[in-house]
Amino acid sequence: MTQIISALSDVSHDYDALFVDLWGCVHDGVQAIPSAVAALQEYRANGGTVILLTNAPRSRHEVARQIERFGVPDDAWDDIATSGDSARAAMFTGAVGRKVWFMGQDHDLPFFEPLKLVTDPVAIERVELEEAEGIVCCGPFDPHADPADNRPQFLLAKQRGLKLLCANPDIVVDRGEAREWCAGALAQLYTEMGGESLYFGKPHPPVYDLARRRLADHVGHVADGSILAIGDGPQTDVLGAMGEGIDSLFITGGLARQETGTQTDPDPDALERYLAAEGVAPTFSIGRLR
């Protein structure tokens, strides 16, 4: 059974580092969440290290610029690990071929910029689907459209045996009060249709390996038992932490605020029913990061 806590400081003294999800935890897609910023600032002031671990299909430098615009200050975090960087590393080593069909929006195009993590990278060329050796998916062309609209293209891709590289395993995200589809919804559809999808963000291991490398750059090796993962996604943040042997703090007031009956705090009975249905067991739960 998960333990409901009232503040990060209730348990943070037991952990040397945090792997913290961004969207729904530190910001809402529009602006920073003040209580979360204050909690992370306090944690760092007491000697802890904060790695922002996000399924954003972009580089850590782009994410840093984005959260600055949202009002997340530099003293609330130490480094950033993104599913985008993890997926880019795979793309530049040829995971889905040299000629790729790109799914996403114009703001996702920096995904194709050079990456220092990879030496001797494959030269990637963006082409039409009919010419492609693989698919690079940063997200839908229209985040409000039904993912099923892509079935005709996916049928052709499956028939041609193309692999889909998913740069963001999230299914949905809330931008303010509006819910949007993410790349994970497309990858899920492609897999259901019989195609092969490759994942690099939470809950899959590659992005956690990157997060540990980012953490080691600052403080050296930190044992998994001394890391707390924080996030609002049961099938990404919590499931990923469970798979990595890391304790987790589930933010119930994010994606699951209605299902968990969260206003200030989650309803204990609703929370237990929700976690049982999701098949996950976070170590701790809290309404909002504070």
C-alpha angles and dihedrals in degrees: 000000000000119000115234111219132188100217140010088244089066090075109007094096088072093061133068095196142022129213100204128192114221113204110067093009110052098013137009097225091271109048143000121275103236097209091053093049091050092049092052092046090052092047092052092045087058092054103270126135122229122205113185104220111194139169090219109139090226140084121276090248092057091046090051090054091047096051090046088059089049090055101256105145125222093243091066094070144026105206144346133235116191134190084226093064091045091050093043090055089055093046093051090052090056101257092152100020134263100283111059138180109225124219116191144064133291092264088061094059095096084074085087096054117112118281123212092208090075125063117203094011124199113255104247121208124191111222140161118283093255091061098038129117091196146351128255109199119191092161144303123315085234114024091202097052123097109266087225088073086080095060096104093054092043092051090056092045092050092049089053092049096241121168118224118221107208112206094186121032093192113118098202138358133192117235101194102306096339122092118218135190119244135203091270091068090056093046090049091052092048091051092048088053091055100264126129119249125191117208128200106167132070128344090027123088103241096072092048089053088053091048091053090051091051090048093049090053088066108033108004123241117356119190116241089240089063095054125088119197116210126195149123099234115094094192095041113027100027099034091045092052091049090052091050095047092246126137115244141209112207116211102214096185094068124067093346099044094120096042092049095043091237121174105140093337132011122263103250096220094045090047093052092048091049095048091048091052091049092046095229134121116202116194092227137010133202135173096235133356104264 
